[in-house]
């Protein structure tokens, strides 16, 4: 209450009060995180640090699934591009050169 009144009256610098508070919060966060990591390591045992699988019965990790997704997406776009080229050839290029007629 006294600190709030002093700040309102302009006797204290706001940064002088805020900086120690932020340092204290960061210290608490660091200690909590370190304890959380140790707890997780103890609960996971030998699986700690290993990549998780999507399903326990499927031998596919999340990174491998992401790589497969990226590969199939790239393949789909290549297929779409080839289909557009084929369509342009059949509808425009072939008839334009007189190779065939499209009705």
C-alpha positions as CSV (number, residue, x, y, z in Angstrom):
1,X,0.0,0.0,0.0
2,X,2.8,2.4,0.9
3,X,4.7,1.5,-2.3
4,X,1.6,2.1,-4.4
5,X,1.1,5.5,-2.8
6,X,4.8,6.4,-3.3
7,X,4.6,5.4,-7.0
8,X,1.5,7.5,-7.5
9,X,3.2,10.4,-5.9
10,X,6.2,9.9,-8.1
11,X,8.7,9.1,-5.4
12,X,9.8,5.7,-6.8
13,X,11.1,4.8,-10.3
14,X,8.9,2.1,-11.9
15,X,11.9,0.2,-13.4
16,X,13.5,-0.1,-9.9
17,X,10.5,-2.0,-8.7
18,X,9.7,-4.0,-11.9
19,X,13.2,-5.4,-12.6
20,X,13.7,-7.3,-9.3
21,X,10.2,-8.7,-9.7
22,X,10.9,-10.0,-13.2
23,X,14.2,-11.5,-12.1
24,X,12.4,-13.3,-9.2
25,X,9.8,-14.7,-11.6
26,X,12.5,-15.9,-14.0
27,X,14.3,-17.7,-11.1
28,X,11.1,-19.4,-10.1
29,X,10.4,-20.5,-13.7
30,X,13.9,-21.9,-14.1
31,X,13.7,-23.9,-10.9
32,X,10.3,-25.3,-11.8
33,X,11.4,-26.2,-15.3
34,X,14.5,-28.0,-14.0
35,X,12.4,-30.0,-11.6
36,X,9.9,-30.8,-14.3
37,X,12.6,-32.2,-16.6
38,X,14.0,-34.4,-13.8
39,X,10.5,-35.7,-12.9
40,X,9.8,-36.5,-16.6
41,X,13.2,-38.2,-16.9
42,X,12.4,-40.3,-13.9
43,X,8.9,-41.2,-15.0
44,X,9.9,-42.1,-18.6
45,X,13.0,-44.1,-17.7
46,X,14.9,-45.4,-20.6
47,X,12.5,-43.9,-23.1
48,X,13.6,-40.3,-22.0
49,X,15.0,-38.4,-25.0
50,X,13.7,-40.9,-27.6
51,X,11.3,-39.7,-30.2
52,X,7.7,-40.6,-29.5
53,X,5.7,-42.8,-31.9
54,X,2.4,-41.8,-33.3
55,X,0.8,-45.0,-31.9
56,X,2.6,-47.5,-29.7
57,X,1.8,-50.4,-32.1
58,X,3.0,-48.5,-35.2
59,X,6.7,-48.2,-35.7
60,X,6.5,-44.7,-37.1
61,X,7.8,-41.6,-35.3
62,X,6.3,-38.2,-35.6
63,X,9.3,-36.9,-37.6
64,X,8.9,-39.8,-40.1
65,X,5.2,-39.1,-40.4
66,X,5.9,-35.5,-41.1
67,X,8.5,-36.4,-43.7
68,X,6.0,-38.8,-45.4
69,X,3.4,-36.1,-45.4
70,X,5.8,-33.6,-47.0
71,X,6.8,-36.1,-49.6
72,X,3.2,-37.0,-50.6
73,X,2.2,-33.3,-50.7
74,X,5.1,-32.6,-53.0
75,X,4.2,-35.6,-55.2
76,X,0.6,-34.4,-55.4
77,X,1.6,-31.0,-56.6
78,X,3.9,-32.5,-59.2
79,X,0.9,-34.7,-60.4
80,X,-1.3,-31.7,-60.6
81,X,1.3,-29.8,-62.7
82,X,1.7,-32.8,-65.0
83,X,-2.1,-33.0,-65.4
84,X,-2.3,-29.3,-66.4
85,X,0.5,-29.8,-69.0
86,X,-1.3,-32.8,-70.4
87,X,-4.6,-31.0,-70.6
88,X,-3.0,-28.0,-72.3
89,X,-1.3,-30.3,-74.8
90,X,-4.6,-32.2,-75.6
91,X,-6.8,-29.1,-75.8
92,X,-4.5,-26.3,-77.2
93,X,-1.1,-27.4,-78.4
94,X,-2.1,-30.5,-80.4
95,X,-5.0,-28.9,-82.3
96,X,-2.9,-25.7,-82.7
97,X,-0.2,-27.7,-84.6
98,X,-2.8,-29.7,-86.5
99,X,-1.8,-33.0,-84.8
100,X,-5.5,-33.8,-84.1
101,X,-8.9,-32.1,-83.9
102,X,-10.9,-31.5,-80.7
103,X,-14.7,-31.2,-81.2
